[in-house]
Amino acid sequence: MLATVNSTEQQEQNEQEHANQDLTLLYDGQSYTAYTEDLEFMWHWTIYKDNKLVQEGCSLTLDASRRAVNHVLAFFNALIQNNK
């Protein structure tokens, strides 16, 4: 089981480190980073916390990707504030 977890974490880290040049950085701050990629029929966005994938989704436009990522990050921030 531990080997599977480490393998999955390594795979996610490798995916982020070797992200292709088509990725657009949407957010980079503190422990969160978010990217989006134009797949021509949709935009696929991903959010990482400390280099681990925590959320992903799809939007029809780049602007909609920005709004979706901002919404998710605001939710995560609310959870952090409530846990203090």
N, C-alpha and C positions, 0 to 999 in steps of 0.2 A: 504494500500500500504506500509506504513512504517513497519508494522508488517511483511510483506513478505520480505522486504529488510533485516530487522534484523534477520529474520529466516534464510535467505539464507547466510548471513554473518556468523551467528553462526554455520550453517552446515559446511561451508567451513573451519572455524577455528577448529571445532571438527574433521573433516576429517584429517586435517594436524596434530593436536595434537595427535590423536590416530592412526597415520600411523603405519602400521604393520612393522615388522622387515625385510620384503623383500625389503624395499625401500633402494636405494643407493643415498646418498647425492652427487649431482653433483656440487653445488655451494652454498656458504653461505657467504654473504658479505653485508655490509651496510643494505639496506632495501630489498634485493632480496634473495630468497632461491629457490633452484631447486632440485628436486628428480627425480629418474627414478625407474621403477619397471619392473622386468622381468616377462612377462606373458606367457613365453615359446614359443609363436609364434610371439611375438613382444615385444618391450620395450615401455612402456607408461611413458612419462615424463611430469612433471608439474613445473610451475614457479609461485612462490608466491611473492607478494610485500606487505610488512607490514601485513603478514599473510592472504592476500586475493589472491585467485587464479586469475592470469592475463593471463596465456597462458598454453595450454597443447597440446601435440601432440604424435605421435607414430613414432618409428624408428625400423629398423630391427636388429640393433646391439647396444651394449652398447656404442661403440665408435661413432656411428652415433647419438646416443642420446646426447652425450657430444657436438658434433659439432653443432647439432641443437639448443641446449640450449645456447651455446656460441654465435651463430648467432643471436638469438632472444635478448639476453642480450646486445649484441653490438648495435642492432637496438634501443632498449630502451634507451641505453646510448646516442646514437646520438640524439634522440628526446629530452632528458634532456638538452644536450649541446646546441641544437638549440633554446630551449625555454628560455635560460638564457639571 
